[in-house]
């Protein structure tokens, strides 16, 4: 469990760095910095990554063969949140712009990549 909290701290740190780079690129391109629900996007992706991590970790602790399916369901949950929270706002003007898509996809991709690396390491350390 302590490893999970350490991972979440690392994930939060990396997301903060990615967020700073994201905002710097927006600033450099003279685009609005804090529009398109950018802060909410990073927060929601972090929270969902944490929830998915703990649920999958619990399944791994029980030696459940369902851990992979739980992880996949978690990814589906992230997309559900995208379509319920972000998509309606992004499509309010009739079109979804690239900047709006990137605002959600960047933290999603970072969280997903780090979750996969951490959980695959956990799976490789499993003894059955």
N, CA, C and O atoms as CSV, one atom per row, in Angstrom:
chain,resi,resn,atom,element,x,y,z
A,1,UNK,N,N,0.822,-1.194,0.000
A,1,UNK,CA,C,0.000,0.000,0.000
A,1,UNK,C,C,0.870,1.263,0.000
A,1,UNK,O,O,0.527,2.256,-0.641
A,2,UNK,N,N,1.981,1.219,0.711
A,2,UNK,CA,C,2.886,2.371,0.755
A,2,UNK,C,C,3.456,2.663,-0.626
A,2,UNK,O,O,3.658,3.819,-0.997
A,3,UNK,N,N,3.717,1.582,-1.392
A,3,UNK,CA,C,4.209,1.768,-2.755
A,3,UNK,C,C,3.187,2.498,-3.610
A,3,UNK,O,O,3.551,3.305,-4.465
A,4,UNK,N,N,1.915,2.218,-3.383
A,4,UNK,CA,C,0.855,2.874,-4.152
A,4,UNK,C,C,0.820,4.367,-3.872
A,4,UNK,O,O,0.654,5.173,-4.787
A,5,UNK,N,N,0.978,4.734,-2.599
A,5,UNK,CA,C,0.989,6.159,-2.266
A,5,UNK,C,C,2.234,6.842,-2.817
A,5,UNK,O,O,2.182,7.996,-3.242
A,6,UNK,N,N,3.351,6.123,-2.808
A,6,UNK,CA,C,4.580,6.673,-3.393
A,6,UNK,C,C,4.382,6.881,-4.891
A,6,UNK,O,O,4.796,7.900,-5.443
A,7,UNK,N,N,3.745,5.905,-5.548
A,7,UNK,CA,C,3.469,6.050,-6.978
A,7,UNK,C,C,2.568,7.253,-7.230
A,7,UNK,O,O,2.806,8.014,-8.167
A,8,UNK,N,N,1.536,7.435,-6.406
A,8,UNK,CA,C,0.631,8.573,-6.582
A,8,UNK,C,C,1.366,9.897,-6.402
A,8,UNK,O,O,1.065,10.872,-7.091
A,9,UNK,N,N,2.315,9.939,-5.492
A,9,UNK,CA,C,3.115,11.149,-5.305
A,9,UNK,C,C,3.964,11.423,-6.554
A,9,UNK,O,O,4.076,12.563,-7.005
A,10,UNK,N,N,4.550,10.369,-7.097
A,10,UNK,CA,C,5.338,10.511,-8.331
A,10,UNK,C,C,4.428,10.941,-9.479
A,10,UNK,O,O,4.780,11.830,-10.255
A,11,UNK,N,N,3.275,10.318,-9.585
A,11,UNK,CA,C,2.313,10.672,-10.632
A,11,UNK,C,C,1.904,12.133,-10.508
A,11,UNK,O,O,1.851,12.847,-11.509
A,12,UNK,N,N,1.616,12.587,-9.293
A,12,UNK,CA,C,1.229,13.985,-9.081
A,12,UNK,C,C,2.364,14.917,-9.497
A,12,UNK,O,O,2.129,15.931,-10.155
A,13,UNK,N,N,3.587,14.576,-9.115
A,13,UNK,CA,C,4.735,15.401,-9.493
A,13,UNK,C,C,4.920,15.486,-10.994
A,13,UNK,O,O,5.160,16.562,-11.541
A,14,UNK,N,N,4.808,14.350,-11.655
A,14,UNK,CA,C,4.963,14.336,-13.120
A,14,UNK,C,C,3.832,15.107,-13.777
A,14,UNK,O,O,4.063,15.844,-14.736
A,15,UNK,N,N,2.609,14.950,-13.277
A,15,UNK,CA,C,1.484,15.698,-13.847
A,15,UNK,C,C,1.657,17.202,-13.664
A,15,UNK,O,O,1.288,17.980,-14.543
A,16,UNK,N,N,2.210,17.612,-12.539
A,16,UNK,CA,C,2.459,19.043,-12.327
A,16,UNK,C,C,3.478,19.565,-13.336
A,16,UNK,O,O,3.314,20.652,-13.890
A,17,UNK,N,N,4.522,18.790,-13.568
A,17,UNK,CA,C,5.531,19.182,-14.560
A,17,UNK,C,C,4.920,19.231,-15.956
A,17,UNK,O,O,5.151,20.186,-16.698
A,18,UNK,N,N,4.144,18.214,-16.321
A,18,UNK,CA,C,3.499,18.185,-17.636
A,18,UNK,C,C,2.522,19.348,-17.765
A,18,UNK,O,O,2.442,19.978,-18.820
A,19,UNK,N,N,1.774,19.636,-16.693
A,19,UNK,CA,C,0.849,20.762,-16.702
A,19,UNK,C,C,1.599,22.075,-16.948
A,19,UNK,O,O,1.153,22.908,-17.737
A,20,UNK,N,N,2.729,22.255,-16.276
A,20,UNK,CA,C,3.527,23.476,-16.456
A,20,UNK,C,C,4.020,23.590,-17.904
A,20,UNK,O,O,3.985,24.671,-18.493
A,21,UNK,N,N,4.472,22.485,-18.464
A,21,UNK,CA,C,4.917,22.485,-19.868
A,21,UNK,C,C,3.743,22.779,-20.787
A,21,UNK,O,O,3.878,23.544,-21.742
A,22,UNK,N,N,2.586,22.175,-20.506
A,22,UNK,CA,C,1.381,22.381,-21.301
A,22,UNK,C,C,1.000,23.865,-21.306
A,22,UNK,O,O,0.735,24.439,-22.362
A,23,UNK,N,N,0.975,24.473,-20.130
A,23,UNK,CA,C,0.619,25.893,-20.020
A,23,UNK,C,C,1.679,26.763,-20.701
A,23,UNK,O,O,1.343,27.764,-21.333
A,24,UNK,N,N,2.953,26.388,-20.577
A,24,UNK,CA,C,4.021,27.153,-21.227
A,24,UNK,C,C,3.869,27.114,-22.747
A,24,UNK,O,O,4.069,28.125,-23.420
A,25,UNK,N,N,3.518,25.957,-23.280
A,25,UNK,CA,C,3.303,25.851,-24.732
A,25,UNK,C,C,2.109,26.702,-25.142
A,25,UNK,O,O,2.159,27.386,-26.164
A,26,UNK,N,N,1.039,26.668,-24.355
A,26,UNK,CA,C,-0.118,27.516,-24.661
A,26,UNK,C,C,0.271,28.997,-24.638
A,26,UNK,O,O,-0.143,29.768,-25.504
A,27,UNK,N,N,1.059,29.379,-23.654
A,27,UNK,CA,C,1.518,30.763,-23.538
A,27,UNK,C,C,2.371,31.148,-24.747
A,27,UNK,O,O,2.195,32.217,-25.331
A,28,UNK,N,N,3.290,30.266,-25.109
A,28,UNK,CA,C,4.178,30.515,-26.250
A,28,UNK,C,C,3.387,30.670,-27.549
A,28,UNK,O,O,3.757,31.461,-28.416
A,29,UNK,N,N,2.304,29.916,-27.678
A,29,UNK,CA,C,1.473,29.965,-28.894
A,29,UNK,C,C,0.377,31.031,-28.816
A,29,UNK,O,O,-0.486,31.102,-29.690
A,30,UNK,N,N,0.413,31.854,-27.774
A,30,UNK,CA,C,-0.586,32.910,-27.573
A,30,UNK,C,C,-2.016,32.367,-27.533
A,30,UNK,O,O,-2.936,32.966,-28.091
A,31,UNK,N,N,-2.185,31.242,-26.875
A,31,UNK,CA,C,-3.509,30.636,-26.711
A,31,UNK,C,C,-3.971,30.850,-25.277
A,31,UNK,O,O,-3.149,31.078,-24.390
A,32,UNK,N,N,-5.273,30.780,-25.041
A,32,UNK,CA,C,-5.763,30.934,-23.665
A,32,UNK,C,C,-5.180,29.853,-22.754
A,32,UNK,O,O,-5.169,28.673,-23.103
A,33,UNK,N,N,-4.703,30.266,-21.600
A,33,UNK,CA,C,-3.973,29.347,-20.727
A,33,UNK,C,C,-4.874,28.412,-19.930
A,33,UNK,O,O,-4.601,27.214,-19.859
A,34,UNK,N,N,-5.917,28.920,-19.341
A,34,UNK,CA,C,-6.704,28.118,-18.405
A,34,UNK,C,C,-8.138,27.923,-18.874
A,34,UNK,O,O,-9.065,27.890,-18.065
A,35,UNK,N,N,-8.310,27.795,-20.164
A,35,UNK,CA,C,-9.631,27.514,-20.709
A,35,UNK,C,C,-9.720,26.038,-21.074
A,35,UNK,O,O,-8.765,25.285,-20.882
A,36,UNK,N,N,-10.842,25.638,-21.588
A,36,UNK,CA,C,-11.078,24.257,-22.033
A,36,UNK,C,C,-10.987,23.249,-20.898
A,36,UNK,O,O,-10.649,22.087,-21.121
A,37,UNK,N,N,-11.286,23.689,-19.691
A,37,UNK,CA,C,-11.312,22.811,-18.513
A,37,UNK,C,C,-9.972,22.129,-18.263
A,37,UNK,O,O,-9.932,20.969,-17.853
A,38,UNK,N,N,-8.887,22.835,-18.506
A,38,UNK,CA,C,-7.558,22.225,-18.398
A,38,UNK,C,C,-7.251,21.770,-16.972
A,38,UNK,O,O,-6.722,20.677,-16.775
A,39,UNK,N,N,-7.574,22.587,-15.988
A,39,UNK,CA,C,-7.277,22.209,-14.599
A,39,UNK,C,C,-8.131,21.017,-14.193
A,39,UNK,O,O,-7.631,20.071,-13.585
A,40,UNK,N,N,-9.409,21.057,-14.525
A,40,UNK,CA,C,-10.300,19.941,-14.209
A,40,UNK,C,C,-9.835,18.663,-14.891
A,40,UNK,O,O,-9.940,17.580,-14.316
A,41,UNK,N,N,-9.329,18.778,-16.094
A,41,UNK,CA,C,-8.855,17.613,-16.833
A,41,UNK,C,C,-7.698,16.922,-16.113
A,41,UNK,O,O,-7.681,15.698,-15.991
A,42,UNK,N,N,-6.750,17.694,-15.647
A,42,UNK,CA,C,-5.615,17.115,-14.929
A,42,UNK,C,C,-6.065,16.510,-13.603
A,42,UNK,O,O,-5.613,15.430,-13.224
A,43,UNK,N,N,-6.951,17.205,-12.901
A,43,UNK,CA,C,-7.424,16.712,-11.607
A,43,UNK,C,C,-8.233,15.431,-11.769
A,43,UNK,O,O,-8.007,14.462,-11.044
A,44,UNK,N,N,-9.174,15.414,-12.713
A,44,UNK,CA,C,-10.015,14.229,-12.925
A,44,UNK,C,C,-9.163,13.037,-13.339
A,44,UNK,O,O,-9.369,11.931,-12.838
A,45,UNK,N,N,-8.225,13.240,-14.230
A,45,UNK,CA,C,-7.371,12.131,-14.658
A,45,UNK,C,C,-6.522,11.600,-13.508
A,45,UNK,O,O,-6.318,10.391,-13.405
A,46,UNK,N,N,-6.024,12.483,-12.642
A,46,UNK,CA,C,-5.240,12.035,-11.491
A,46,UNK,C,C,-6.114,11.235,-10.524
A,46,UNK,O,O,-5.711,10.167,-10.065
A,47,UNK,N,N,-7.290,11.740,-10.218
A,47,UNK,CA,C,-8.179,11.050,-9.274
A,47,UNK,C,C,-8.588,9.685,-9.824
A,47,UNK,O,O,-8.559,8.690,-9.100
A,48,UNK,N,N,-8.966,9.636,-11.094
A,48,UNK,CA,C,-9.359,8.357,-11.683
A,48,UNK,C,C,-8.182,7.385,-11.731
A,48,UNK,O,O,-8.358,6.189,-11.500
A,49,UNK,N,N,-6.996,7.883,-12.025
A,49,UNK,CA,C,-5.807,7.015,-12.020
A,49,UNK,C,C,-5.586,6.440,-10.627
A,49,UNK,O,O,-5.249,5.265,-10.483
A,50,UNK,N,N,-5.775,7.266,-9.601
A,50,UNK,CA,C,-5.621,6.785,-8.224
A,50,UNK,C,C,-6.646,5.730,-7.865
A,50,UNK,O,O,-6.310,4.714,-7.256
A,51,UNK,N,N,-7.884,5.962,-8.236
A,51,UNK,CA,C,-8.947,4.991,-7.950
A,51,UNK,C,C,-8.666,3.674,-8.661
A,51,UNK,O,O,-8.750,2.604,-8.058
A,52,UNK,N,N,-8.334,3.757,-9.933
A,52,UNK,CA,C,-8.053,2.550,-10.717
A,52,UNK,C,C,-6.862,1.809,-10.117
A,52,UNK,O,O,-6.881,0.584,-9.994
A,53,UNK,N,N,-5.830,2.556,-9.746
A,53,UNK,CA,C,-4.647,1.941,-9.150
A,53,UNK,C,C,-5.005,1.149,-7.899
A,53,UNK,O,O,-4.593,-0.002,-7.752
A,54,UNK,N,N,-5.768,1.758,-7.001
A,54,UNK,CA,C,-6.099,1.071,-5.754
A,54,UNK,C,C,-7.004,-0.134,-5.977
A,54,UNK,O,O,-6.862,-1.150,-5.296
A,55,UNK,N,N,-7.927,-0.033,-6.916
A,55,UNK,CA,C,-8.815,-1.170,-7.182
A,55,UNK,C,C,-8.029,-2.320,-7.810
A,55,UNK,O,O,-8.202,-3.476,-7.426
A,56,UNK,N,N,-7.171,-2.002,-8.769
A,56,UNK,CA,C,-6.354,-3.049,-9.395
A,56,UNK,C,C,-5.370,-3.621,-8.384
A,56,UNK,O,O,-5.148,-4.832,-8.347
A,57,UNK,N,N,-4.781,-2.760,-7.567
A,57,UNK,CA,C,-3.839,-3.233,-6.543
A,57,UNK,C,C,-4.525,-4.187,-5.574
A,57,UNK,O,O,-3.944,-5.191,-5.162
A,58,UNK,N,N,-5.753,-3.870,-5.217
A,58,UNK,CA,C,-6.511,-4.750,-4.318
A,58,UNK,C,C,-6.761,-6.114,-4.980
A,58,UNK,O,O,-6.662,-7.155,-4.331
A,59,UNK,N,N,-7.082,-6.092,-6.270
A,59,UNK,CA,C,-7.287,-7.351,-6.993
A,59,UNK,C,C,-5.993,-8.154,-7.050
A,59,UNK,O,O,-6.008,-9.377,-6.910
A,60,UNK,N,N,-4.869,-7.461,-7.255
A,60,UNK,CA,C,-3.579,-8.160,-7.290
A,60,UNK,C,C,-3.239,-8.752,-5.927
A,60,UNK,O,O,-2.683,-9.847,-5.844
A,61,UNK,N,N,-3.570,-8.033,-4.862
A,61,UNK,CA,C,-3.299,-8.542,-3.519
A,61,UNK,C,C,-4.106,-9.797,-3.217
A,61,UNK,O,O,-3.676,-10.647,-2.437
A,62,UNK,N,N,-5.276,-9.911,-3.836
A,62,UNK,CA,C,-6.125,-11.089,-3.641
A,62,UNK,C,C,-5.774,-12.199,-4.638
A,62,UNK,O,O,-6.445,-13.230,-4.697
A,63,UNK,N,N,-4.716,-11.972,-5.417
A,63,UNK,CA,C,-4.291,-12.939,-6.436
A,63,UNK,C,C,-5.396,-13.193,-7.465
A,63,UNK,O,O,-5.538,-14.298,-7.989
A,64,UNK,N,N,-6.166,-12.152,-7.736
A,64,UNK,CA,C,-7.279,-12.271,-8.672
A,64,UNK,C,C,-6.775,-12.215,-10.111
A,64,UNK,O,O,-5.905,-11.414,-10.451
A,65,UNK,N,N,-7.329,-13.067,-10.928
A,65,UNK,CA,C,-6.994,-13.050,-12.350
A,65,UNK,C,C,-7.800,-11.977,-13.087
A,65,UNK,O,O,-7.687,-11.828,-14.303
A,66,UNK,N,N,-8.606,-11.241,-12.341
A,66,UNK,CA,C,-9.458,-10.216,-12.934
A,66,UNK,C,C,-8.786,-8.840,-13.004
A,66,UNK,O,O,-9.392,-7.888,-13.495
A,67,UNK,N,N,-7.568,-8.726,-12.531
A,67,UNK,CA,C,-6.897,-7.425,-12.449
A,67,UNK,C,C,-6.814,-6.731,-13.809
A,67,UNK,O,O,-7.033,-5.523,-13.895
A,68,UNK,N,N,-6.511,-7.457,-14.842
A,68,UNK,CA,C,-6.429,-6.878,-16.186
A,68,UNK,C,C,-7.773,-6.355,-16.662
A,68,UNK,O,O,-7.855,-5.291,-17.276
A,69,UNK,N,N,-8.823,-7.109,-16.375
A,69,UNK,CA,C,-10.159,-6.663,-16.762
A,69,UNK,C,C,-10.577,-5.429,-15.968
A,69,UNK,O,O,-11.240,-4.536,-16.495
A,70,UNK,N,N,-10.190,-5.390,-14.722
A,70,UNK,CA,C,-10.498,-4.222,-13.891
A,70,UNK,C,C,-9.777,-2.997,-14.437
A,70,UNK,O,O,-10.344,-1.905,-14.483
A,71,UNK,N,N,-8.522,-3.179,-14.851
A,71,UNK,CA,C,-7.772,-2.071,-15.440
A,71,UNK,C,C,-8.452,-1.574,-16.719
A,71,UNK,O,O,-8.571,-0.368,-16.936
A,72,UNK,N,N,-8.889,-2.499,-17.551
A,72,UNK,CA,C,-9.578,-2.119,-18.792
A,72,UNK,C,C,-10.883,-1.383,-18.489
A,72,UNK,O,O,-11.219,-0.405,-19.156
A,73,UNK,N,N,-11.614,-1.857,-17.483
A,73,UNK,CA,C,-12.849,-1.185,-17.081
A,73,UNK,C,C,-12.546,0.227,-16.583
A,73,UNK,O,O,-13.323,1.153,-16.816
A,74,UNK,N,N,-11.428,0.386,-15.905
A,74,UNK,CA,C,-11.014,1.715,-15.447
A,74,UNK,C,C,-10.746,2.656,-16.600
A,74,UNK,O,O,-11.090,3.836,-16.534
A,75,UNK,N,N,-10.136,2.147,-17.653
A,75,UNK,CA,C,-9.910,2.971,-18.841
A,75,UNK,C,C,-11.244,3.364,-19.471
A,75,UNK,O,O,-11.413,4.484,-19.953
A,76,UNK,N,N,-12.173,2.439,-19.459
A,76,UNK,CA,C,-13.523,2.758,-19.947
A,76,UNK,C,C,-14.179,3.823,-19.085
A,76,UNK,O,O,-14.894,4.686,-19.594
A,77,UNK,N,N,-13.938,3.764,-17.786
A,77,UNK,CA,C,-14.477,4.764,-16.868
A,77,UNK,C,C,-13.923,6.153,-17.194
A,77,UNK,O,O,-14.647,7.147,-17.136
A,78,UNK,N,N,-12.650,6.211,-17.531
A,78,UNK,CA,C,-12.055,7.497,-17.914
A,78,UNK,C,C,-12.742,8.066,-19.151
A,78,UNK,O,O,-13.024,9.263,-19.214
A,79,UNK,N,N,-13.011,7.211,-20.130
A,79,UNK,CA,C,-13.700,7.688,-21.327
A,79,UNK,C,C,-15.136,8.098,-21.020
A,79,UNK,O,O,-15.650,9.050,-21.606
A,80,UNK,N,N,-15.778,7.391,-20.113
A,80,UNK,CA,C,-17.122,7.772,-19.697
A,80,UNK,C,C,-17.102,9.172,-19.090
A,80,UNK,O,O,-17.963,9.994,-19.405
A,81,UNK,N,N,-16.137,9.449,-18.228
A,81,UNK,CA,C,-16.008,10.784,-17.652
A,81,UNK,C,C,-15.754,11.817,-18.741
A,81,UNK,O,O,-16.288,12.924,-18.682
A,82,UNK,N,N,-14.941,11.463,-19.733
A,82,UNK,CA,C,-14.696,12.389,-20.840
A,82,UNK,C,C,-16.005,12.741,-21.520
A,82,UNK,O,O,-16.291,13.917,-21.747
A,83,UNK,N,N,-16.808,11.729,-21.849
A,83,UNK,CA,C,-18.041,11.995,-22.586
A,83,UNK,C,C,-19.119,12.648,-21.730
A,83,UNK,O,O,-20.001,13.319,-22.266
A,84,UNK,N,N,-19.070,12.469,-20.423
A,84,UNK,CA,C,-20.065,13.092,-19.550
A,84,UNK,C,C,-19.684,14.512,-19.125
A,84,UNK,O,O,-20.549,15.381,-19.022
A,85,UNK,N,N,-18.405,14.747,-18.880
A,85,UNK,CA,C,-17.972,16.042,-18.344
A,85,UNK,C,C,-17.394,16.963,-19.414
A,85,UNK,O,O,-17.788,18.125,-19.514
A,86,UNK,N,N,-16.475,16.456,-20.202
A,86,UNK,CA,C,-15.707,17.317,-21.090
A,86,UNK,C,C,-16.325,17.470,-22.475
A,86,UNK,O,O,-16.387,18.579,-23.006
A,87,UNK,N,N,-16.771,16.394,-23.051
A,87,UNK,CA,C,-17.263,16.419,-24.432
A,87,UNK,C,C,-18.401,17.418,-24.643
A,87,UNK,O,O,-18.371,18.159,-25.625
A,88,UNK,N,N,-19.406,17.466,-23.759
A,88,UNK,CA,C,-20.473,18.454,-23.982
A,88,UNK,C,C,-19.957,19.896,-24.018
A,88,UNK,O,O,-20.433,20.704,-24.816
A,89,UNK,N,N,-18.995,20.217,-23.165
A,89,UNK,CA,C,-18.420,21.561,-23.159
A,89,UNK,C,C,-17.621,21.817,-24.428
A,89,UNK,O,O,-17.696,22.896,-25.015
A,90,UNK,N,N,-16.861,20.817,-24.841
A,90,UNK,CA,C,-16.040,20.973,-26.034
A,90,UNK,C,C,-16.889,21.087,-27.303
A,90,UNK,O,O,-16.511,21.783,-28.245
A,91,UNK,N,N,-18.021,20.410,-27.324
A,91,UNK,CA,C,-18.894,20.429,-28.508
A,91,UNK,C,C,-19.957,21.524,-28.447
A,91,UNK,O,O,-20.805,21.605,-29.336
A,92,UNK,N,N,-19.927,22.359,-27.423
A,92,UNK,CA,C,-20.962,23.392,-27.260
A,92,UNK,C,C,-21.007,24.353,-28.443
A,92,UNK,O,O,-22.072,24.871,-28.779
A,93,UNK,N,N,-19.863,24.595,-29.076
A,93,UNK,CA,C,-19.833,25.492,-30.226
A,93,UNK,C,C,-20.032,24.751,-31.545
A,93,UNK,O,O,-19.898,25.344,-32.616
A,94,UNK,N,N,-20.347,23.472,-31.476
A,94,UNK,CA,C,-20.627,22.686,-32.681
A,94,UNK,C,C,-19.438,21.921,-33.223
A,94,UNK,O,O,-19.592,21.078,-34.107
A,95,UNK,N,N,-18.267,22.199,-32.711
A,95,UNK,CA,C,-17.078,21.507,-33.180
A,95,UNK,C,C,-16.094,21.339,-32.020
A,95,UNK,O,O,-16.052,22.163,-31.106
A,96,UNK,N,N,-15.319,20.285,-32.068
A,96,UNK,CA,C,-14.289,20.098,-31.054
A,96,UNK,C,C,-12.950,20.429,-31.686
A,96,UNK,O,O,-12.521,19.787,-32.646
A,97,UNK,N,N,-12.299,21.437,-31.134
A,97,UNK,CA,C,-11.021,21.886,-31.671
A,97,UNK,C,C,-9.890,21.002,-31.147
A,97,UNK,O,O,-10.036,20.319,-30.133
A,98,UNK,N,N,-8.783,21.029,-31.845
A,98,UNK,CA,C,-7.620,20.234,-31.464
A,98,UNK,C,C,-7.146,20.591,-30.064
A,98,UNK,O,O,-6.795,19.706,-29.284
A,99,UNK,N,N,-7.133,21.875,-29.740
A,99,UNK,CA,C,-6.669,22.302,-28.415
A,99,UNK,C,C,-7.551,21.720,-27.314
A,99,UNK,O,O,-7.058,21.400,-26.232
A,100,UNK,N,N,-8.848,21.581,-27.577
A,100,UNK,CA,C,-9.757,20.999,-26.593
A,100,UNK,C,C,-9.457,19.514,-26.408
A,100,UNK,O,O,-9.435,19.018,-25.282
A,101,UNK,N,N,-9.230,18.814,-27.503
A,101,UNK,CA,C,-8.899,17.392,-27.424
A,101,UNK,C,C,-7.579,17.190,-26.677
A,101,UNK,O,O,-7.481,16.313,-25.819
A,102,UNK,N,N,-6.581,17.986,-26.993
A,102,UNK,CA,C,-5.265,17.861,-26.363
A,102,UNK,C,C,-5.353,18.146,-24.867
A,102,UNK,O,O,-4.633,17.541,-24.072
A,103,UNK,N,N,-6.235,19.069,-24.486
A,103,UNK,CA,C,-6.403,19.412,-23.077
A,103,UNK,C,C,-6.810,18.199,-22.257
A,103,UNK,O,O,-6.382,18.065,-21.111
A,104,UNK,N,N,-7.624,17.316,-22.813
A,104,UNK,CA,C,-7.987,16.094,-22.098
A,104,UNK,C,C,-6.975,14.975,-22.342
A,104,UNK,O,O,-6.635,14.233,-21.421
A,105,UNK,N,N,-6.497,14.852,-23.574
A,105,UNK,CA,C,-5.697,13.699,-23.948
A,105,UNK,C,C,-4.308,13.689,-23.315
A,105,UNK,O,O,-3.803,12.617,-22.983
A,106,UNK,N,N,-3.687,14.829,-23.140
A,106,UNK,CA,C,-2.330,14.865,-22.568
A,106,UNK,C,C,-2.306,14.275,-21.157
A,106,UNK,O,O,-1.523,13.358,-20.911
A,107,UNK,N,N,-3.140,14.764,-20.208
A,107,UNK,CA,C,-3.093,14.135,-18.884
A,107,UNK,C,C,-3.582,12.685,-18.900
A,107,UNK,O,O,-3.106,11.861,-18.118
A,108,UNK,N,N,-4.528,12.372,-19.784
A,108,UNK,CA,C,-4.999,10.992,-19.912
A,108,UNK,C,C,-3.850,10.084,-20.327
A,108,UNK,O,O,-3.644,9.028,-19.729
A,109,UNK,N,N,-3.105,10.488,-21.344
A,109,UNK,CA,C,-2.005,9.667,-21.860
A,109,UNK,C,C,-0.883,9.531,-20.834
A,109,UNK,O,O,-0.310,8.451,-20.685
A,110,UNK,N,N,-0.565,10.606,-20.130
A,110,UNK,CA,C,0.486,10.549,-19.110
A,110,UNK,C,C,0.078,9.586,-17.997
A,110,UNK,O,O,0.862,8.728,-17.592
A,111,UNK,N,N,-1.149,9.732,-17.508
A,111,UNK,CA,C,-1.632,8.844,-16.438
A,111,UNK,C,C,-1.657,7.393,-16.908
A,111,UNK,O,O,-1.236,6.495,-16.180
A,112,UNK,N,N,-2.142,7.168,-18.104
A,112,UNK,CA,C,-2.227,5.813,-18.633
A,112,UNK,C,C,-0.841,5.186,-18.758
A,112,UNK,O,O,-0.635,4.044,-18.348
A,113,UNK,N,N,0.097,5.922,-19.317
A,113,UNK,CA,C,1.451,5.380,-19.495
A,113,UNK,C,C,2.082,5.035,-18.149
A,113,UNK,O,O,2.680,3.970,-17.997
A,114,UNK,N,N,1.951,5.923,-17.183
A,114,UNK,CA,C,2.552,5.665,-15.876
A,114,UNK,C,C,1.837,4.541,-15.135
A,114,UNK,O,O,2.480,3.745,-14.450
A,115,UNK,N,N,0.510,4.468,-15.266
A,115,UNK,CA,C,-0.234,3.365,-14.655
A,115,UNK,C,C,0.206,2.033,-15.234
A,115,UNK,O,O,0.416,1.073,-14.493
A,116,UNK,N,N,0.347,1.967,-16.541
A,116,UNK,CA,C,0.746,0.722,-17.198
A,116,UNK,C,C,2.145,0.321,-16.741
A,116,UNK,O,O,2.384,-0.849,-16.441
A,117,UNK,N,N,3.061,1.267,-16.686
A,117,UNK,CA,C,4.421,0.934,-16.243
A,117,UNK,C,C,4.418,0.426,-14.810
A,117,UNK,O,O,5.066,-0.576,-14.507
A,118,UNK,N,N,3.694,1.108,-13.923
A,118,UNK,CA,C,3.678,0.707,-12.517
A,118,UNK,C,C,2.992,-0.640,-12.333
A,118,UNK,O,O,3.513,-1.519,-11.645
A,119,UNK,N,N,1.823,-0.801,-12.949
A,119,UNK,CA,C,1.073,-2.043,-12.751
A,119,UNK,C,C,1.740,-3.237,-13.430
A,119,UNK,O,O,1.654,-4.359,-12.932
A,120,UNK,N,N,2.403,-3.005,-14.562
A,120,UNK,CA,C,3.107,-4.120,-15.199
A,120,UNK,C,C,4.279,-4.565,-14.319
A,120,UNK,O,O,4.595,-5.752,-14.253
A,121,UNK,N,N,4.910,-3.619,-13.655
A,121,UNK,CA,C,5.978,-3.972,-12.726
A,121,UNK,C,C,5.394,-4.790,-11.558
A,121,UNK,O,O,5.998,-5.765,-11.112
A,122,UNK,N,N,4.230,-4.384,-11.080
A,122,UNK,CA,C,3.556,-5.119,-10.011
A,122,UNK,C,C,3.196,-6.528,-10.471
A,122,UNK,O,O,3.371,-7.489,-9.722
A,123,UNK,N,N,2.702,-6.655,-11.685
A,123,UNK,CA,C,2.330,-7.972,-12.209
A,123,UNK,C,C,3.549,-8.859,-12.365
A,123,UNK,O,O,3.479,-10.056,-12.085
A,124,UNK,N,N,4.660,-8.302,-12.803
A,124,UNK,CA,C,5.876,-9.105,-12.969
A,124,UNK,C,C,6.436,-9.590,-11.639
A,124,UNK,O,O,7.169,-10.578,-11.596
A,125,UNK,N,N,6.098,-8.901,-10.556
A,125,UNK,CA,C,6.585,-9.285,-9.233
A,125,UNK,C,C,5.635,-10.237,-8.525
A,125,UNK,O,O,5.904,-10.633,-7.391
A,126,UNK,N,N,4.543,-10.612,-9.153
A,126,UNK,CA,C,3.561,-11.503,-8.534
A,126,UNK,C,C,4.105,-12.931,-8.481
A,126,UNK,O,O,4.776,-13.388,-9.407
A,127,UNK,N,N,3.809,-13.616,-7.398
A,127,UNK,CA,C,4.171,-15.017,-7.239
A,127,UNK,C,C,2.872,-15.792,-7.104
A,127,UNK,O,O,2.053,-15.499,-6.232
A,128,UNK,N,N,2.687,-16.774,-7.962
A,128,UNK,CA,C,1.454,-17.571,-7.924
A,128,UNK,C,C,1.748,-18.990,-7.533
A,128,UNK,O,O,0.832,-19.809,-7.448
